[in-house]
């Protein structure tokens, strides 16, 4: 029998919105470190693409929050054990994490808007952090609470897209 897995002290501790804000700050600082090194040429298209991605992300995240509220389940990601049910309708029929995907798209929009290669690194860093310290612990808690219903959801709907 293998020893029980010890949770990391970071699991389910830092709200994903706070992580996203820290990443935005890091992305902004990175863009100042190498001025003039653009990976997308300056111009209105960069701004339009950045705002488009950020807007899509905001809409997706808000749709996720709305679906949880309509079903009367918690939107506090630090306490997945407080979930009232597995929400499978609306955006949750396409992605298991629309709120996190929305934040990632918002970060991508910021990176495109800044047009700097270092800013772009914030997006995979955010996704990797969430996957390890938020999503996997959430999935463990929801498996324990909802069992077979949640296992079926995991098989049918992708984590991100």
Residue, then its C-alpha position, 0 to 999 in steps of 0.5 A: x500500500x502506498x503512503x497517502x499523498x500529502x497536499x502541498x501548502x499552496x493547494x486551494x489557498x490562493x484564489x485564481x483571480x489573485x494568481x491572475x493579478x500577480x501574473x499580470x503584474x509580472x507580465x507588466x514588469x517583464x515588458x518594461x525590462x526589454x523595451x522595444x522587443x515586440x513579437x507583434x508589431x505595434x499598431x491597432x491590430x495588436x490592441x484589437x486582438x488583445x481586447x478581443x481575447x480579454x473580452x472573450x475571456x471575461x465573457x466565458x468567466x462570467x458565464x461560468x459564475x452565472x451557471x454556478x449561481x443559477x444552480x445554487x453552488x459555490x463559486x469560491x474555488x478554495x472550498x470545492x467540498x462546499x459544491x452543491x452539485x456537478x454543473x454540466x449545463x451551459x459552458x460547463x458542457x464544453x469545458x470543466x473550467x470556464x472561469x479559469x479558461x476565461x482568466x487565461x484568455x484575459x492574460x493572453x489578451x494582455x500579452x498580445x496587447x503588450x506585444x512582448x515575448x516575456x509577457x506571453x510566458x505568463x499564460x502557460x505559467x498561470x495554466x501550470x500553476x492552476x493545474x497543479x495547485x487548484x484544478x487537481x485538488x478540486x478534482x480530488x475533492x469533487x471525486x470524493x463528494x460526487x463519485x461516479x457522477x463526477x467521474x462521468x463528467x471528467x470523461x465527457x468534458x475536457x478540462x480546458x477545451 
